[in-house]
Amino acid sequence: MQAVLLANVFATCFMTGLIWFVQVVHYPLFAAVGEAEFPSYSRAHQFRTTLVVGPVMLVEALTALLLALDVPAGTPPTLAWIGVALLAIVWISTAALQVPAHTRLLTGLDGSVVRRLVASNWIRTIAWSARAIVAIAMLALAMRHES
């Protein structure tokens, strides 16, 4: 269970750092890409981003579920399920808001879509930040219980 907990903390903290970078730096810079280049940029962005985040998101989801089903000693089950709920918010937001915006941007730069993407991405940024707190708290409680 220690390996699962550590993998969860790593994946969650990785994604939390990445989403803050995306929110504050990457998405706002979409507007700096030229309109003629934007469709090819957008396709490359989606492909490369998926290569980086896809495996980590899957590890995070799998480990979050495993931790909720087999809660580490010293950790309240509620905390594990809060982590799952926050992750559900991330995945639902991704599927319902960010993926459609990125799909729309494949056809070209649209400032209103970029603004919606940046605004709606705060949902994931906040949820992942809260998940990082939950994951670290679970690790700290499990470590305290073992000592």
N, C-alpha and C positions, 0 to 999 in steps of 0.2 A: 504493500500500500504506500510505502514511502516513495517509491519510484513514480507511482501514479500522481501522488500529491506534488512532488517536485516537477514532474512534467507539466502538470496543470498550472503551477505557479509560473514556470518558465514561459509557457505558451501565452498565458494571460498577460504577463508583464511585457512580453515581446509585442503582442497585439496592442496593448495600451500605449506603449511608446510609439509604435508605428501609426496608430490612429491620430495621436496628437500631432505628429509630423505631417500627416496627410491633411488634417484639419487646418493647421496654422500655416503651413508652407505650400504643400503640393496642390491642393484643390484651388486655393486662391490664384496660383500661378497659371492655371488653365487659360485665364484671360490674356496672358502674355504670348501664347502660341498663336501664330498667324492663322487667319481663317482658312487660307488655302491648304495649309499643312495640318490643320486640326483633325480631319477624319483619319489620316494615317497615324498621327500621333495618338489619337484616342484608341485606335485598334491595338497599337503597340503597348499603350499604357494598360489596357485591360488584360492583354495576354501576359505581360510581365508581372503585373500585380497579382494575377491569379497564381502564377508559379510561386510567388513568395508567400502569399497569405493562405492559399488553399490548404496546403499540408498543415500549417500551424493551426488554422481554424478547426480542422478535423481533429487534431490531437487535443485541442482545448475542449471541443465538444465531447469527445469520447471520455476524456479524463474527468470532466465535470459530471457526466452521468455516472461513471464508475464511483466517484466519490460520494455522490448522492445516494447511490444504492448500497454502498458499503462505507459508511462514514468513518473516518479515522478516529481512533480512541481519543477522547478528550475534546472532541469537536461536536458542537450541537448540530443535530441533523438539519435544523432550520437554516443554519448558515450555509450548508451545502446546497439546499434547495433554493435559497436566495441567489446563490451563484448560478444555478441552472436557469432561474427566472431571468436574471440579467443577461445571460447568454441568449436566451430566447428573444429578448428585446433586440439584441444585436442582430440576430439572424433574421428576424421579421423585418426590422428596419432595412437591412441589406436587401432582402428580397422585394420588399414593397416600395422602397423609396430610392435607394442608391442604384441598384441594378437597372431599373427603368430609366433613371436619369442618364446613366452611362450609355445605355442602349440608344437613347435619343441623341446623345452627343456623337455617336458614330457617324451620323449624317452631316455633322458640321457643328461649329461653335455657335452656341446660343447662350447669350449672357443670362437670360432669365433661368435657364436650366442649370447653369453653373451656380447661380445664386441660391436656387432651391437645393442643389446638391450640398453646398457649403452649410446652409442653414439646417437641413435635415440630418447632416452628418453629426451634428452636435448630439443627437440621440445616441449614436454609437460611441462617440467620444466619452460622454458621461457614463453610459452603461459599462463600457470597458474599464473606465477609471474606477468605478464602484466595484466591478468584478475583481480588479487587482487588489483592492483593499480586502475584499472577502477572501480571496485566495491566500494572501499573505497572512491574514488573521487565522485561517484554518491551519496553515503551516506552523505558525507560532503556537497555537493551542495544542496541536499534535506534538510538537517538539517539547513543550512544557510538560505534557502528560507523560512523555517517555523519560524525562529526566527525574 
